[in-house]
Amino acid sequence: MNHEQWIVGSHRTVDRLFNGKRAAICKVNSGAADSLEQADEFQCLIAAAPDLLIELQLLVATMVMTFGPEKAKNLTIGARVAIAKATKQGSKS
């Protein structure tokens, strides 16, 4: 995945900024949330997703370099599951 900037847009959209252009890529349906506040939280989480994935991947790589592959494997189980879920690895049944 190319690193691009996703930002909170208006009317519960998540917008993609690329080459100075802004385009809505996602709309959060407030009816799918328990409250308007929760819909706003979903919007913020979706906007942060690319950055969260990159930082989580960096964290796992740093743990491997710091503690070695075997110990890092045990320390990063949850992080690796989340990375798999956020990438095509997580879509395999």
Backbone as a ProteinNet text record, in pm:
[ID]
protein_1_A
[PRIMARY]
MNHEQWIVGSHRTVDRLFNGKRAAICKVNSGAADSLEQADEFQCLIAAAPDLLIELQLLVATMVMTFGPEKAKNLTIGARVAIAKATKQGSKS
[TERTIARY]
84.4	0	89.9	61.3	132.9	86.1	182	141.8	80.1	-39.7	-109.6	-177.3	-222.5	-286.3	-436.8	-494.3	-639.3	-676.5	-781.4	-822.2	-972.8	-1014.3	-1156.5	-1213.9	-1313.9	-1379.3	-1507.8	-1587.8	-1714.7	-1823.8	-1931.2	-2047.3	-2010.5	-1925.1	-1883	-1815.4	-1738.6	-1658.6	-1514.8	-1442.4	-1297.6	-1244.1	-1156.6	-1104.6	-960.7	-925	-788.2	-723.8	-606.2	-528.4	-415.9	-412	-309.7	-280.8	-154.1	-112	-192.8	-218.1	-289.7	-439.2	-490	-633.3	-698.8	-821.8	-896.9	-1018.8	-1038.6	-1154.4	-1205.9	-1336.7	-1397.3	-1379.8	-1332.5	-1314.3	-1407.2	-1468.5	-1550.9	-1651.9	-1771.8	-1873.5	-1919.6	-1916.3	-1961.4	-2111	-2187.1	-2332.2	-2362.9	-2417.6	-2444.3	-2548	-2631	-2728.8	-2665.6	-2541.4	-2470.7	-2403.4	-2402.1	-2338.9	-2445.5	-2401.5	-2492.9	-2530.8	-2445.6	-2470.7	-2394.5	-2425.8	-2351.8	-2205.2	-2183.5	-2046.7	-1967.5	-2031.4	-1962.9	-1935.6	-2026.7	-2003.6	-1884	-1871.6	-1756.1	-1626.1	-1632.5	-1515.2	-1476.2	-1575.1	-1547.5	-1478.3	-1527.8	-1470.4	-1323.1	-1293.6	-1155.1	-1066.2	-1117.7	-1040.3	-1008.8	-1106.5	-1083.9	-980.7	-990.4	-894.1	-751.8	-738.5	-606.3	-551.3	-633.5	-594.2	-461.8	-435.4	-307.4	-187.4	-196.5	-86.8	-70.7	-181.9	-175.3	-109.3	-143.5	-84.3	66.7	109.6	253.2	327.4	273.1	339.8	342.5	236.9	233.6	335.9	348.2	449	589.4	613.3	743	771.3	669.4	684.8	723.8	656.6	688.8	832.8	869.9	1005.7	1110.2	1081.6	1173.3	1184	1072.3	1074.9	1159.1	1147.6	1227.5	1375	1410.8	1552.6	1604.2	1519.9	1562.5	1570.6	1469.2	1460.9	1489	1501.1	1520.7	1386.5	1387.9	1262.3	1176.4	1237.1	1158	1087.4	1161.9	1100.1	999.9	1034.1	944	814.4	824.8	704.9	601.5	646.5	555.6	505.2	588.8	551.9	459.3	455	382.2	266.3	217.5	109.3	-10.6	-59	-174.6	-149	-31	3.7	6.9	62.7	69.6	-69	-156.6	-294.2	-364.4	-345.9	-407.8	-353	-222.2	-162.1	-221.1	-233.8	-291.7	-436.1	-509.9	-648.6	-659.5	-561.7	-563.9	-505.2	-449.6	-386.9	-452.9	-412.6	-471.5	-446.9	-346.6	-321.1	-442	-511.7	-626.6	-751.9	-751.8	-872.9	-874.9	-768.8	-764.2	-846.6	-930.6	-1014.6	-953.7
-116.5	0	124.1	216.8	343.1	424.7	496.7	583.3	709.1	734.1	853.6	909.4	1029.6	1090.2	1075.7	1019.4	1011.7	1108.3	1185.7	1283.3	1276.4	1326.7	1337.1	1445.9	1409.8	1505.6	1557.5	1621.5	1673.1	1568.3	1584	1495.4	1347.5	1317.3	1181.2	1107.9	1181.2	1115.9	1107.3	1014.7	1008.7	1042.5	1140.8	1188.3	1145.1	1124	1088	1212.3	1247	1355.3	1293	1326	1269.3	1371.2	1407	1505.9	1635.1	1677.9	1802.4	1796.9	1679.6	1665.5	1590.4	1625.6	1564.6	1493.7	1369.3	1293.7	1207.1	1202.8	1118.4	972.4	891.2	748.5	662.1	722.9	644	736	686.5	759.2	670	723.6	650.3	675.3	569	577.3	582	692.9	707	606.6	553.5	453.5	321.4	299.4	176.5	186.7	305.4	326.9	335.2	320.8	330.4	475.2	569.3	710.9	793.7	921.5	1010.2	1021.8	1018.5	1023.8	901.9	784.9	664.4	671.5	725.2	742.3	833.5	939.5	1028.8	955.2	868.2	788.9	693.2	629.7	541	618	738.7	822.4	853.1	888.4	919	795.7	681.1	557.2	518.3	529.6	496.6	591.5	720.2	817.5	787.7	734.8	704.8	569.1	485.1	346.7	331.2	402.9	382.9	413.6	521.7	557.7	454.9	406.5	304.3	176.5	136.2	15.4	30.9	142.8	166.2	165	233	238.7	102.5	23.2	-110.7	-201.8	-191.5	-268.8	-229.7	-100.2	-52.9	-102.7	-102.1	-151.1	-298.9	-380.5	-523.3	-543	-471	-483.1	-442	-338.4	-293.1	-397	-457.8	-562.6	-681.6	-718.9	-830.1	-795.1	-673.8	-633.6	-623	-579.8	-559.2	-689.5	-774.2	-893.9	-1024.6	-1018.1	-1139.1	-1195.8	-1275	-1324.4	-1408.5	-1496.1	-1586.5	-1512.8	-1430.5	-1357.4	-1254.5	-1188.2	-1088.6	-1153.5	-1277.5	-1347.8	-1357	-1391	-1401.6	-1265	-1162.2	-1028.5	-954.3	-999.5	-923.3	-1000.9	-1102	-1183.6	-1096.5	-1016.4	-931.7	-832.3	-774.2	-678.3	-745.7	-865.8	-936.2	-979.7	-1016	-1050.2	-926.1	-811.4	-687.9	-648.8	-666	-636.1	-727.5	-855.5	-950.2	-912.4	-867.9	-829.5	-705.8	-617.9	-492.5	-506.5	-622.7	-643.5	-763.6	-794.4	-907.3	-1039.3	-1045.9	-1168.4	-1204.4	-1104.3	-1125.8	-1165.5	-1157.5	-1190.5	-1335.1	-1409.7	-1550.4	-1634.6	-1718.7	-1803.7	-1940.1
0	0	0	-87.8	-87.4	31.1	90.5	201.2	143	179.6	136.7	259.6	251.2	366.9	357.7	462.5	476	587.4	565.6	666.1	688.2	803	834.2	745.3	668.8	581.2	643.7	562.8	613.4	595.3	669.5	658.3	674.9	769.9	803.9	688.5	609.7	506.5	553.1	492	505.7	367.3	361.9	235.2	216	91.1	51.4	-9.2	42	-16.2	-97.4	-225.5	-313.6	-422	-436.8	-535.7	-526	-404.4	-382.1	-408.2	-441.4	-466.9	-352.4	-325.3	-215.4	-273.7	-232.7	-278.7	-164.4	-149.5	-46.2	-85.8	7.9	-19.5	64.6	167.1	257.6	324.9	343.2	417.6	532.4	650.6	768.4	785.3	780.6	796.5	945.6	990.3	1133.7	1183.1	1093	1133	1173.4	1131.8	1167.3	1304.2	1361.1	1491	1600	1723.4	1837.3	1868.7	1823.9	1850.1	1747	1740.4	1651.2	1694.6	1825.4	1876.8	1831	1833.1	1788.4	1638.2	1560.4	1416.7	1393.1	1473	1461.9	1496.8	1598.4	1636.3	1524.2	1460.7	1346.9	1234.9	1207.7	1101.8	1131.8	1255.4	1294.1	1285.4	1328.3	1322.7	1178.6	1091.2	950.1	890.2	921.4	868.8	916.5	1036.4	1092.9	1050.2	988.3	958.9	884	774.6	705.5	794.6	873	962.6	1074.3	1127.7	1232.5	1180.9	1059	1001.1	984.5	929	909.3	1042.1	1141.6	1271.3	1339.9	1325.1	1383.4	1316.1	1184.3	1111.5	1156.8	1175.3	1222.8	1364	1448.7	1585.7	1587.6	1506.2	1500.2	1449.9	1345.5	1292.2	1395.9	1472.4	1576.9	1687.7	1723.1	1825.8	1780.4	1653.2	1600.3	1607.5	1568.4	1571.7	1714.9	1806.5	1944.8	2024.2	2010.7	2094.7	2022	1890.7	1812.2	1769.1	1661.1	1603	1697.4	1773.4	1858.7	1971.8	2045.6	2155.9	2102.2	1993.1	1934.4	1886.4	1839	1792.3	1903.5	2023.2	2137.5	2184.1	2170.6	2217.2	2120.1	1995.6	1893.6	1830.8	1899.1	1843	1804.9	1896.4	1869.7	1757.6	1756	1651.1	1514.8	1508.9	1380.5	1333.1	1424.5	1387.2	1330.2	1393.8	1345.5	1208.5	1187.5	1056.9	950.8	982.8	886.5	854.3	954.2	934	843.6	853.8	778	638.2	607.7	477.1	409.5	290.9	218.6	290.9	376.7	452.4	538.6	585.6	673.3	599.2	465.6	389.6	343.3	370.7	329.2	426	373.9	460.2	476
[MASK]
+++++++++++++++++++++++++++++++++++++++++++++++++++++++++++++++++++++++++++++++++++++++++++++

